[in-house]
């Protein structure tokens, strides 16, 4: 597939804020406002679309309203990027109302994670590069409590595309945030833990493929719908999955991985990455990794496929920004993961 690269951001650009899933800003406006301050500090002009602060109950009852904001944000010639306020659990319901033509003809940065995975899959299947990364309330709002490298990394991914970009694991991370109902917790995170980096479970040499993936629970809701990728879409992909704050049990992940195999995904992808599992103990992470290898390598005969776990992506902080559709390399010998082409247009 030929992928369309959105243009990079520049200081003074206008960015849209939408709520395609849960109406979190209407419930915790202080968390939302704190996230917007980062965009303003970067010199960006914020344009809040109607859903941004809409009542959460109204948004849940009206998926077509949420979809209209996505369509309108893409169609707006002043908007250079679209950021989601937060995730949720039912954005799959907006997919029938999205306008493929509008999205393809007006490419721009789309960034979010968690339930935003539905939008990433939809847009990526139309040939648009999109960005699995922090949302306004989850990631941007907490930047002041996280390593400075997180802020610089996110900004670099939005403003400074390069011919090649080598990812590096963060040395520390956290699982979630203190109760948002208490306003003195704005921008704060749970205690920081040390991390031992990425876990190279199997594989040799270097593989390259277009990056694709998202939140494992959200993608399960899309399977067998008209919005799920056809089998030929997966050829050569570098596939990644990550778990939500609901902490799916290992037997759920086991079943989901086995289902991907039965769909033929592991017959055609080049490599597989799994995110650092939120709220898992070290023992649970070890059990999870053993299960991944057991399913992919032992049950379905792919001991050759590079598998890397404990990647800084998704529901733990800080996270890496992964651009779906961009050529990505996994080098098992040097233990490196890198983007092998610019992810944005100048």
C-alpha positions as CSV (number, residue, x, y, z in Angstrom):
1,X,0.0,0.0,0.0
2,X,1.1,3.5,-0.8
3,X,0.8,5.5,2.4
4,X,0.1,9.3,2.5
5,X,2.3,11.2,4.9
6,X,0.7,14.2,6.7
7,X,2.7,17.4,6.9
8,X,4.7,18.1,10.0
9,X,3.6,20.7,12.5
10,X,5.1,24.2,12.8
11,X,4.8,26.8,15.5
12,X,1.5,28.7,15.0
13,X,-0.4,25.8,13.4
14,X,-3.9,25.1,14.4
15,X,-4.7,21.7,15.9
16,X,-8.2,20.2,16.5
17,X,-9.3,18.6,19.7
18,X,-12.1,16.0,19.5
19,X,-13.7,13.4,21.8
20,X,-14.4,10.4,19.6
21,X,-14.9,8.0,22.5
22,X,-15.6,9.0,26.1
23,X,-16.5,12.6,27.0
24,X,-13.8,12.8,29.7
25,X,-13.3,16.6,29.5
26,X,-16.9,17.1,30.7
27,X,-16.2,15.0,33.8
28,X,-12.6,16.1,34.6
29,X,-12.1,19.5,33.0
30,X,-9.1,20.3,35.1
31,X,-7.2,17.3,33.7
32,X,-8.2,18.2,30.2
33,X,-7.2,21.9,30.6
34,X,-3.8,20.9,32.0
35,X,-3.1,18.8,28.9
36,X,-3.9,21.7,26.6
37,X,-1.3,23.9,28.2
38,X,1.5,21.8,26.6
39,X,0.1,22.5,23.1
40,X,0.0,26.2,23.9
41,X,3.5,26.1,25.2
42,X,4.6,24.6,21.8
43,X,3.0,27.6,20.1
44,X,0.1,25.7,18.6
45,X,-3.4,27.3,18.2
46,X,-6.1,25.1,19.7
47,X,-9.5,24.6,18.0
48,X,-11.9,22.7,20.1
49,X,-14.6,20.9,18.0
50,X,-18.1,20.5,19.5
51,X,-17.5,17.1,21.0
52,X,-14.3,18.1,22.8
53,X,-16.2,19.2,26.0
54,X,-19.7,17.7,25.3
55,X,-21.5,15.8,28.0
56,X,-20.2,12.2,28.3
57,X,-23.7,10.7,28.4
58,X,-24.8,12.6,25.3
59,X,-21.7,11.5,23.4
60,X,-22.2,7.9,24.3
61,X,-25.8,8.0,23.0
62,X,-24.8,9.8,19.7
63,X,-21.9,8.1,17.9
64,X,-22.8,10.0,14.7
65,X,-22.1,13.3,16.4
66,X,-18.6,12.1,17.3
67,X,-18.0,10.9,13.8
68,X,-19.1,14.3,12.4
69,X,-16.4,16.0,14.4
70,X,-13.8,13.7,12.9
71,X,-15.1,14.3,9.4
72,X,-15.2,18.1,10.0
73,X,-11.8,18.2,11.5
74,X,-10.2,16.5,8.5
75,X,-12.2,18.7,6.1
76,X,-11.1,21.9,7.9
77,X,-8.3,23.5,5.9
78,X,-7.0,25.4,8.9
79,X,-6.5,22.3,11.0
80,X,-3.0,20.6,10.7
81,X,-3.4,17.9,13.3
82,X,-6.2,16.2,15.2
83,X,-5.7,15.1,18.9
84,X,-8.1,13.0,20.8
85,X,-9.0,14.2,24.3
86,X,-9.0,10.6,25.7
87,X,-9.9,7.0,24.9
88,X,-13.0,5.1,25.9
89,X,-14.6,1.8,25.0
90,X,-17.1,2.3,22.1
91,X,-15.6,4.3,19.3
92,X,-16.1,1.3,17.1
93,X,-19.7,2.6,16.9
94,X,-18.6,5.7,15.0
95,X,-16.9,3.9,12.1
96,X,-20.1,3.5,9.9
97,X,-20.4,7.3,9.9
98,X,-16.9,8.2,8.9
99,X,-16.3,9.7,5.5
100,X,-13.4,7.9,3.7
101,X,-13.2,10.4,0.9
102,X,-12.8,13.4,3.2
103,X,-10.1,11.7,5.3
104,X,-8.1,10.6,2.3
105,X,-8.3,13.9,0.5
106,X,-7.3,15.9,3.5
107,X,-4.5,14.0,5.2
108,X,-3.3,15.4,8.6
109,X,-1.8,14.1,11.8
110,X,-4.2,12.0,13.9
111,X,-2.9,11.1,17.3
112,X,-4.3,9.2,20.3
113,X,-4.2,5.7,21.7
114,X,-6.4,3.2,23.5
115,X,-9.9,3.4,22.0
116,X,-8.5,5.6,19.3
117,X,-7.1,2.4,17.8
118,X,-10.4,2.1,15.9
119,X,-9.7,5.4,14.1
120,X,-6.1,4.4,13.4
121,X,-7.2,1.1,11.8
122,X,-9.8,2.9,9.7
123,X,-7.5,5.7,8.5
124,X,-4.5,3.4,8.0
125,X,-6.6,1.1,5.8
126,X,-7.3,4.1,3.6
127,X,-3.6,4.7,3.2
128,X,-3.0,7.4,5.8
129,X,-0.1,7.4,8.3
130,X,-1.5,8.0,11.8
131,X,0.2,8.3,15.2
132,X,-0.4,5.9,18.2
133,X,0.6,8.2,21.0
134,X,-0.6,10.2,24.0
135,X,-4.0,11.9,24.3
136,X,-4.7,15.3,25.9
137,X,-5.9,13.9,29.2
138,X,-3.6,10.8,29.2
139,X,0.0,11.7,28.5
140,X,0.0,15.4,27.7
141,X,-1.6,16.4,31.0
142,X,1.1,14.4,32.9
143,X,4.2,15.5,31.0
144,X,5.4,17.7,33.8
145,X,5.7,14.7,36.1
146,X,7.4,12.5,33.6
147,X,11.0,12.4,32.2
148,X,11.8,15.4,30.0
149,X,12.8,13.0,27.2
150,X,9.1,12.1,26.9
151,X,8.2,15.7,26.1
152,X,11.1,16.1,23.6
153,X,10.3,12.8,22.0
154,X,6.6,13.6,21.4
155,X,7.5,17.0,20.1
156,X,10.1,15.6,17.8
157,X,7.7,13.1,16.3
158,X,5.2,15.9,15.5
159,X,7.6,18.7,14.4
160,X,10.9,17.2,13.3
161,X,10.7,14.2,10.8
162,X,14.0,12.6,9.9
163,X,15.3,10.1,7.4
164,X,15.8,7.6,10.3
165,X,14.8,7.5,13.9
166,X,16.1,5.0,16.5
167,X,13.8,4.4,19.4
168,X,15.2,4.1,22.9
169,X,13.5,2.5,25.9
170,X,12.8,4.8,28.9
171,X,14.6,3.8,32.1
172,X,11.5,4.4,34.3
173,X,7.8,4.2,34.1
174,X,4.5,4.5,36.0
175,X,1.2,2.7,36.0
176,X,-1.5,5.3,35.9
177,X,-2.4,8.3,37.9
178,X,-3.9,9.3,41.3
179,X,-7.7,9.8,41.5
180,X,-8.7,12.5,39.1
181,X,-11.7,13.5,41.2
182,X,-9.2,15.2,43.6
183,X,-8.1,18.4,41.9
184,X,-4.7,18.5,43.6
185,X,-3.7,15.5,41.6
186,X,-3.7,17.4,38.3
187,X,-0.6,16.4,36.3
188,X,0.6,13.8,38.8
189,X,1.3,10.2,38.3
190,X,1.6,7.0,40.4
191,X,5.0,6.2,41.8
192,X,7.8,5.9,39.3
193,X,9.3,2.4,38.9
194,X,12.6,1.3,37.3
195,X,12.4,-0.6,34.1
196,X,14.8,-3.2,32.6
197,X,14.2,-2.2,29.0
198,X,12.8,-4.2,26.1
199,X,12.7,-8.0,26.3
200,X,14.0,-9.7,23.2
201,X,12.1,-13.0,23.2
202,X,13.2,-14.6,20.0
203,X,14.4,-13.9,16.4
204,X,17.6,-13.3,14.4
205,X,18.9,-10.8,12.0
206,X,16.9,-7.7,10.8
207,X,13.4,-7.4,9.5
208,X,11.6,-4.4,8.0
209,X,7.9,-3.8,7.5
210,X,5.2,-1.2,7.8
211,X,4.2,-0.6,11.4
212,X,0.6,-1.5,12.5
213,X,-1.2,-2.2,15.7
214,X,-3.0,-0.9,18.7
215,X,-4.8,-1.8,21.9
216,X,-5.6,-5.5,22.1
217,X,-9.0,-5.2,23.6
218,X,-10.1,-2.5,21.2
219,X,-9.0,-4.4,18.2
220,X,-11.0,-7.4,19.4
221,X,-14.1,-5.3,19.0
222,X,-13.3,-4.7,15.3
223,X,-12.7,-8.3,14.2
224,X,-15.2,-9.7,11.8
225,X,-16.6,-6.2,11.0
226,X,-16.5,-4.5,7.6
227,X,-13.7,-2.3,9.1
228,X,-11.2,-5.1,9.8
229,X,-8.2,-5.5,7.5
230,X,-8.2,-8.1,4.8
231,X,-5.6,-10.9,4.9
232,X,-3.4,-9.3,2.3
233,X,-3.2,-6.1,4.3
234,X,-0.9,-7.9,6.9
235,X,1.8,-8.9,4.5
236,X,5.2,-7.8,5.8
237,X,3.8,-5.7,8.7
238,X,5.6,-5.1,12.0
239,X,2.6,-5.7,14.3
240,X,2.3,-4.4,17.8
241,X,-0.3,-4.9,20.6
242,X,-0.7,-3.3,24.0
243,X,-3.0,-3.7,27.0
244,X,-5.4,-1.3,28.6
245,X,-5.8,-0.1,32.2
246,X,-8.4,-2.8,32.7
247,X,-5.6,-5.3,32.9
248,X,-6.8,-8.1,30.7
249,X,-6.0,-11.5,32.2
250,X,-3.3,-13.6,30.5
251,X,-5.9,-16.2,29.3
252,X,-7.7,-13.4,27.4
253,X,-4.4,-12.4,25.7
254,X,-3.7,-16.1,25.0
255,X,-7.1,-16.4,23.2
256,X,-6.6,-13.2,21.3
257,X,-3.2,-14.1,20.0
258,X,-4.4,-17.6,19.0
259,X,-7.2,-15.9,17.1
260,X,-4.7,-13.7,15.1
261,X,-2.9,-16.9,14.2
262,X,-6.1,-18.5,12.9
263,X,-6.8,-15.3,10.9
264,X,-3.4,-15.9,9.1
265,X,-1.8,-12.8,10.6
266,X,1.4,-14.6,11.9
267,X,1.8,-16.3,8.5
268,X,2.6,-13.0,6.8
269,X,3.9,-10.4,9.3
270,X,7.6,-9.7,9.6
271,X,7.8,-9.1,13.4
272,X,5.8,-8.7,16.5
273,X,6.1,-6.3,19.5
274,X,4.1,-6.3,22.7
275,X,3.7,-3.3,25.0
276,X,4.6,-3.0,28.6
277,X,1.5,-4.5,30.3
278,X,-0.2,-2.0,32.6
279,X,-0.4,-3.1,36.3
280,X,1.2,-6.5,35.7
281,X,3.7,-7.7,38.3
282,X,7.1,-8.9,37.2
283,X,5.9,-12.5,37.6
284,X,2.8,-11.8,35.5
285,X,4.9,-10.1,32.8
286,X,7.2,-13.2,32.7
287,X,4.2,-15.5,32.4
288,X,2.7,-13.3,29.6
289,X,5.9,-13.4,27.6
290,X,6.2,-17.2,28.0
291,X,2.6,-17.4,26.7
292,X,3.4,-15.2,23.7
293,X,6.3,-17.4,22.7
294,X,4.2,-20.5,23.3
295,X,1.4,-19.4,21.0
296,X,3.5,-17.9,18.2
297,X,6.5,-20.1,18.2
298,X,5.5,-23.4,19.6
299,X,1.8,-23.8,18.7
300,X,2.0,-22.2,15.2
301,X,5.6,-22.8,14.2
302,X,7.1,-19.3,14.0
303,X,10.3,-19.6,16.1
304,X,12.0,-17.5,13.4
305,X,9.8,-14.4,13.9
306,X,11.4,-11.5,15.9
307,X,9.3,-10.9,19.1
308,X,10.1,-8.0,21.4
309,X,8.1,-7.4,24.6
310,X,7.9,-4.7,27.3
311,X,7.9,-2.0,24.7
312,X,7.1,1.5,26.0
313,X,3.8,1.8,24.2
314,X,0.2,2.4,25.3
315,X,-1.2,2.5,28.8
316,X,2.0,3.0,30.9
317,X,3.9,6.3,30.9
318,X,6.0,7.5,29.3
319,X,5.1,6.0,26.0
320,X,6.7,6.1,22.6
321,X,4.9,7.5,19.6
322,X,4.4,4.8,16.9
323,X,3.4,6.0,13.4
324,X,1.3,3.4,11.7
325,X,2.2,2.8,8.1
326,X,5.9,3.8,8.4
327,X,8.6,1.4,7.4
328,X,10.2,0.1,10.7
329,X,13.2,-2.1,11.4
330,X,13.7,-4.6,14.2
331,X,17.4,-5.5,14.5
332,X,17.7,-8.6,16.7
333,X,21.4,-8.6,16.8
334,X,21.9,-5.0,17.8
335,X,18.7,-5.0,19.8
336,X,17.5,-1.9,18.0
337,X,14.1,-0.7,16.8
338,X,14.0,2.2,14.3
339,X,11.8,4.0,11.8
340,X,13.5,3.6,8.4
341,X,11.9,6.5,6.6
342,X,10.5,10.0,7.4
343,X,7.1,9.7,9.1
344,X,5.9,13.2,8.1
345,X,6.1,15.3,5.0
346,X,7.9,18.7,5.1
